[in-house]
Amino acid sequence: MHYDVFNGDADGILSLVQLRLLAPREAVLVTGVKRDISLLQRVSAAAGDTVQVLDISLEQNLLPLQRLLQQDVAVDYIDHHRAGEIPQSPLLTTHIDLSADTCTALIVDKLLDGQQRLWAIAAAFGDNMLTAARRLAVTLALNDTDTAFLQQLGTLINYNAYGNKVAELHIDPATLFRQLVGYHSPWALRDDFSSPYYVLQAAYARDMQQLSALMPAHNDDVLLLYRLPDAPWAKRISGVLGNQLANANPDKAIAIVTDNPDSTLMISLRAPLNNRQGAGTLCSRFVSGGGRAAAAGINTLPAQQLALFRESVIAYYARG
C-alpha cells in the first residue's frame, strides 16, 4: 500500500499534483482542512508500505512518524514548517526547508527540476509567496494574463481549504486533488468551463461580498487585527483576507481572529512582509499554537487570552 498525506491547501494539493503527474500511482489519500495537520496519526500502514508526506509539520507529527518507521514503513517527507528533531532512520527521507521565502510546492519544483512548474507557481501564489511565484513565472516567460490566472488559481485552491471541518469546504481536498490531477496543465483547467476553477471562482465571489461590512477590531502602526464570526463563509475567506491585508500593509503584523463554535478563538497570524519572522514563536506560546516564522496560528485560544495575544504581538514586533 502507498499513502499520500498532504495538507488540504494550495501548497499541499499542488505539491502532490506535481508529483503524481510525473509519477502516477494508486494511493490512499489522507488530507483535510488547512488547520488539520496531525495527519500521520490517521495512516494505518504496515511493514513494506510507503508514505509520501507533504506540507505538514514534522514536529507536530513526530510520534506517529516514529511509529511508522518502527513498523518498517518507508516515509518521504517534504515540508517547510517547523521540524523539531528529525528522527534518524534509513527508512526516512526528508526534504525540509524552513526558509521564509519558500513553500512545499517550491521544494517539489526543485526536486523535479521544474518539470511541472506551472502548478508550483500557482501553489506559491496561493501560499502568498508572491515574489517567489513571480520569479518562477519569469523563468517560463509567462505573460501578465497567464501569471494573473495562476495567481487566481492558487488563491482559489487555498481559499477552499479554510474551515473547521471538510463539510464546510466547497470541495473535499481529496476530491479536489483527484479533479486537478486529471488536467495536464493549468491551461487545460482554464479552458474547461466546468472545471473546479470556475466552481471555486463563483463560490469565492459570493463569500467575498460579505467583507464589505467588516471593520478592523484593532489597527495601529504594528498590528492590524480583524475578528470574524462563527460562520462558514468567514472561515473560508479568512486566509484570503489575511493575505490581502498583509500585501497591503507590509510593515504590519496581520491577525485574523475567528470565533469557534465552542466560544474559543481561531487565530491566524502573519508576520510583517518586511520582517518575516517570529509568527511561529509567538503562536507557540499558546496551547494549540504553532507554525512557521512567516505565518502561524492558534486553533483554540480561550477568548479571555485574546488581549494577551494581541499585546504579545504588539510588544514583539514593536521591537523591530
C-alpha positions as CSV (number, residue, x, y, z in Angstrom):
1,M,0.0,0.0,0.0
2,H,1.1,3.6,-0.6
3,Y,-0.3,6.6,1.2
4,D,-0.2,10.2,0.1
5,V,-0.5,12.5,3.1
6,F,-0.9,16.2,2.3
7,N,-2.3,19.5,3.6
8,G,-5.6,20.4,2.1
9,D,-4.4,23.9,1.0
10,A,-2.9,25.0,-2.3
11,D,0.6,24.2,-1.3
12,G,-0.2,20.7,-0.2
13,I,-2.5,19.8,-3.1
14,L,-0.4,21.3,-5.8
15,S,2.7,19.7,-4.4
16,L,1.1,16.3,-4.9
17,V,-0.3,17.2,-8.3
18,Q,3.3,17.9,-9.5
19,L,4.5,14.5,-8.2
20,R,1.6,12.4,-9.5
21,L,1.5,14.0,-12.9
22,L,5.1,12.7,-13.4
23,A,4.7,9.5,-11.4
24,P,1.1,8.3,-11.2
25,R,0.3,5.7,-8.6
26,E,-2.6,4.2,-6.7
27,A,-2.7,5.7,-3.2
28,V,-4.7,6.1,-0.1
29,L,-5.3,9.9,0.2
30,V,-5.0,11.4,3.7
31,T,-5.9,15.1,4.0
32,G,-8.3,17.5,5.5
33,V,-8.9,21.2,6.1
34,K,-5.9,23.5,6.3
35,R,-5.7,23.5,10.1
36,D,-5.8,19.7,10.2
37,I,-2.1,19.0,10.2
38,S,-2.0,16.0,12.6
39,L,-2.5,13.7,9.6
40,L,0.1,10.9,10.1
41,Q,-1.9,9.5,13.1
42,R,-4.6,8.5,10.5
43,V,-2.2,6.4,8.5
44,S,-2.6,2.6,9.2
45,A,0.4,1.4,7.3
46,A,2.2,-1.9,7.7
47,A,5.8,-3.2,7.0
48,G,6.7,-2.7,3.4
49,D,4.2,0.1,2.8
50,T,5.3,3.6,1.7
51,V,4.1,7.1,2.7
52,Q,4.6,10.4,0.9
53,V,4.1,13.4,3.3
54,L,3.6,16.9,2.0
55,D,3.2,20.3,3.7
56,I,2.6,19.3,7.4
57,S,4.9,20.0,10.3
58,L,7.2,17.1,11.2
59,E,7.3,18.4,14.7
60,Q,3.5,18.1,15.0
61,N,3.6,14.5,13.6
62,L,6.7,13.2,15.3
63,L,5.1,10.4,17.4
64,P,3.1,8.8,14.5
65,L,6.2,9.2,12.2
66,Q,8.3,7.3,14.7
67,R,5.7,4.6,14.9
68,L,5.6,4.2,11.2
69,L,9.4,4.0,11.0
70,Q,9.4,1.4,13.8
71,Q,6.9,-0.6,11.7
72,D,9.3,-0.7,8.7
73,V,7.3,1.8,6.7
74,A,9.3,4.0,4.3
75,V,8.5,7.7,4.6
76,D,9.4,10.5,2.2
77,Y,8.8,13.9,3.9
78,I,8.7,17.2,2.1
79,D,7.8,20.4,4.0
80,H,8.7,23.9,5.0
81,H,7.3,24.1,8.6
82,R,8.9,23.7,12.0
83,A,10.5,20.3,12.0
84,G,12.0,19.9,15.5
85,E,14.3,17.0,16.0
86,I,14.3,14.8,12.9
87,P,14.4,11.0,13.5
88,Q,17.4,9.2,12.1
89,S,16.3,6.2,10.1
90,P,17.3,4.7,6.8
91,L,13.5,4.5,6.1
92,L,13.1,8.3,6.3
93,T,14.0,10.7,3.5
94,T,13.5,14.4,4.3
95,H,13.5,17.5,2.1
96,I,12.8,20.2,4.6
97,D,13.5,23.9,4.0
98,L,12.5,26.4,6.7
99,S,13.3,29.5,4.7
100,A,10.7,32.2,4.9
101,D,10.6,32.6,1.1
102,T,9.8,29.1,0.2
103,C,6.9,26.6,0.4
104,T,6.5,22.9,-0.1
105,A,5.5,23.2,-3.8
106,L,8.7,25.1,-4.5
107,I,10.7,22.4,-2.8
108,V,9.0,19.9,-5.0
109,D,9.7,22.1,-8.0
110,K,13.4,21.9,-7.3
111,L,13.3,18.1,-6.8
112,L,11.5,17.7,-10.2
113,D,13.8,20.2,-12.0
114,G,10.8,22.4,-12.8
115,Q,9.0,19.8,-14.9
116,Q,5.6,20.8,-13.5
117,R,6.5,24.4,-12.7
118,L,3.1,26.0,-13.7
119,W,1.5,24.2,-10.8
120,A,4.3,25.2,-8.4
121,I,3.8,28.9,-9.4
122,A,0.1,28.6,-8.6
123,A,0.9,27.0,-5.3
124,A,3.4,29.7,-4.4
125,F,0.8,32.4,-5.2
126,G,-1.8,30.5,-3.0
127,D,0.7,30.4,-0.1
128,N,1.3,34.2,-0.6
129,M,4.8,33.7,-1.8
130,L,4.3,36.4,-4.4
131,T,7.9,37.3,-5.1
132,A,9.0,33.7,-5.4
133,A,6.0,33.0,-7.7
134,R,6.7,35.9,-10.0
135,R,10.4,35.0,-10.1
136,L,9.5,31.5,-11.3
137,A,7.0,32.9,-13.8
138,V,9.8,34.9,-15.4
139,T,11.7,31.6,-15.9
140,L,8.9,30.4,-18.2
141,A,8.4,33.8,-19.9
142,L,4.8,33.9,-18.9
143,N,2.8,37.0,-19.9
144,D,0.8,39.0,-17.4
145,T,-2.5,37.3,-18.3
146,D,-1.2,33.8,-17.7
147,T,0.6,34.9,-14.5
148,A,-2.6,36.5,-13.2
149,F,-4.5,33.3,-13.9
150,L,-2.1,31.2,-11.9
151,Q,-2.3,33.7,-9.0
152,Q,-6.1,33.4,-9.1
153,L,-5.9,29.6,-9.3
154,G,-3.7,29.3,-6.3
155,T,-5.8,31.8,-4.4
156,L,-9.0,29.8,-5.0
157,I,-7.5,26.4,-4.1
158,N,-6.1,27.9,-0.9
159,Y,-9.4,29.6,-0.1
160,N,-11.2,26.3,-0.4
161,A,-9.1,24.8,2.4
162,Y,-10.4,27.0,5.2
163,G,-13.0,25.7,7.6
164,N,-13.4,23.8,10.9
165,K,-14.4,20.6,9.0
166,V,-14.4,19.3,5.5
167,A,-18.2,19.7,5.3
168,E,-17.7,23.5,5.5
169,L,-15.5,23.5,2.4
170,H,-16.8,23.7,-1.2
171,I,-14.8,20.7,-2.3
172,D,-13.2,18.0,-0.2
173,P,-9.4,18.4,-0.6
174,A,-9.0,14.8,-1.6
175,T,-11.7,15.2,-4.3
176,L,-10.1,18.5,-5.4
177,F,-6.7,16.7,-5.8
178,R,-8.3,14.0,-7.9
179,Q,-10.0,16.6,-10.1
180,L,-6.9,18.7,-10.6
181,V,-4.5,15.8,-11.4
182,G,-6.8,15.0,-14.3
183,Y,-5.7,18.1,-16.1
184,H,-2.2,18.0,-17.7
185,S,-1.7,21.7,-17.1
186,P,-3.4,24.7,-15.5
187,W,-4.2,25.9,-19.0
188,A,-6.4,22.9,-19.6
189,L,-8.2,23.8,-16.3
190,R,-8.8,27.3,-17.6
191,D,-10.2,26.0,-20.9
192,D,-12.7,23.7,-19.3
193,F,-15.6,25.9,-18.1
194,S,-16.9,23.0,-15.9
195,S,-13.6,22.7,-14.1
196,P,-13.2,23.2,-10.3
197,Y,-11.5,26.5,-11.1
198,Y,-14.8,28.0,-12.2
199,V,-16.8,26.3,-9.4
200,L,-14.5,27.9,-6.8
201,Q,-14.4,31.2,-8.6
202,A,-18.2,31.6,-8.3
203,A,-18.2,30.5,-4.6
204,Y,-15.3,32.9,-3.8
205,A,-17.2,35.8,-5.3
206,R,-20.2,35.1,-3.2
207,D,-18.2,34.8,0.0
208,M,-16.2,37.9,-0.6
209,Q,-19.3,40.0,-0.8
210,Q,-19.6,39.5,3.0
211,L,-16.4,41.5,3.5
212,S,-17.9,44.9,2.8
213,A,-19.4,45.1,6.4
214,L,-16.1,44.2,8.2
215,M,-14.1,46.7,10.1
216,P,-10.8,46.1,12.0
217,A,-11.0,45.3,15.7
218,H,-7.5,46.8,16.2
219,N,-5.3,48.9,14.0
220,D,-2.1,50.7,14.9
221,D,1.4,51.0,13.5
222,V,2.3,47.5,14.5
223,L,-0.8,45.2,14.3
224,L,-3.9,45.1,12.1
225,L,-6.5,42.7,13.6
226,Y,-9.8,41.6,12.2
227,R,-12.4,39.5,14.1
228,L,-14.7,37.2,12.1
229,P,-17.9,35.5,13.2
230,D,-18.5,31.7,13.6
231,A,-19.8,31.3,10.1
232,P,-18.7,29.0,7.2
233,W,-18.2,32.0,4.8
234,A,-15.9,33.7,7.4
235,K,-13.7,30.7,7.9
236,R,-13.4,30.3,4.1
237,I,-12.3,33.8,3.4
238,S,-10.1,34.2,6.5
239,G,-6.9,33.1,4.7
240,V,-7.6,35.3,1.6
241,L,-8.3,38.2,3.8
242,G,-5.1,37.7,5.7
243,N,-3.1,37.6,2.6
244,Q,-4.8,40.7,1.1
245,L,-4.2,42.7,4.3
246,A,-0.6,41.5,4.6
247,N,0.2,42.6,1.0
248,A,-1.5,46.0,1.5
249,N,0.3,46.6,4.9
250,P,3.8,45.1,4.6
251,D,5.1,46.7,7.7
252,K,2.3,45.4,10.0
253,A,1.6,42.1,11.6
254,I,-1.8,40.8,10.5
255,A,-4.1,38.8,12.8
256,I,-7.4,37.2,11.7
257,V,-9.4,36.1,14.7
258,T,-12.4,33.8,14.0
259,D,-14.9,32.7,16.6
260,N,-15.1,28.9,17.1
261,P,-18.4,27.1,17.9
262,D,-17.1,26.3,21.5
263,S,-16.5,30.0,22.3
264,T,-12.7,29.7,21.8
265,L,-11.0,31.6,19.0
266,M,-9.0,30.5,16.0
267,I,-6.0,32.8,15.3
268,S,-4.2,33.3,12.0
269,L,-1.0,35.4,12.4
270,R,1.1,36.7,9.6
271,A,4.4,38.4,10.3
272,P,5.0,41.7,8.5
273,L,6.1,41.0,5.0
274,N,9.1,43.3,5.6
275,N,10.0,41.3,8.7
276,R,9.0,37.7,8.0
277,Q,9.9,36.2,11.4
278,G,8.5,35.5,14.8
279,A,5.0,34.3,14.0
280,G,5.6,30.7,14.9
281,T,7.4,31.7,18.1
282,L,4.5,33.9,19.2
283,C,1.8,31.3,18.5
284,S,3.8,28.5,20.1
285,R,3.5,30.3,23.4
286,F,-0.2,29.4,23.5
287,V,-1.7,25.9,23.8
288,S,-2.7,24.6,20.3
289,G,-0.5,27.2,18.6
290,G,2.4,26.7,16.2
291,G,3.5,27.4,12.7
292,R,6.5,28.8,10.8
293,A,8.4,32.1,11.0
294,A,6.3,34.0,8.5
295,A,2.9,32.6,9.3
296,A,1.4,30.7,12.2
297,G,-1.8,30.1,14.1
298,I,-3.6,29.0,17.2
299,N,-6.5,26.6,16.8
300,T,-8.4,27.1,20.1
301,L,-7.4,30.2,22.0
302,P,-9.5,30.9,25.1
303,A,-11.4,34.1,24.5
304,Q,-10.0,35.7,27.7
305,Q,-6.5,35.3,26.3
306,L,-7.1,37.4,23.2
307,A,-5.8,40.6,24.9
308,L,-2.7,38.8,26.0
309,F,-2.1,37.5,22.5
310,R,-2.7,41.0,21.0
311,E,-0.3,42.6,23.4
312,S,2.3,39.9,22.9
313,V,2.3,40.5,19.1
314,I,2.5,44.3,19.5
315,A,5.4,44.0,22.0
316,Y,7.3,41.6,19.8
317,Y,7.1,43.5,16.5
318,A,7.4,46.9,18.1
319,R,11.0,46.0,18.9
320,G,11.6,45.9,15.1
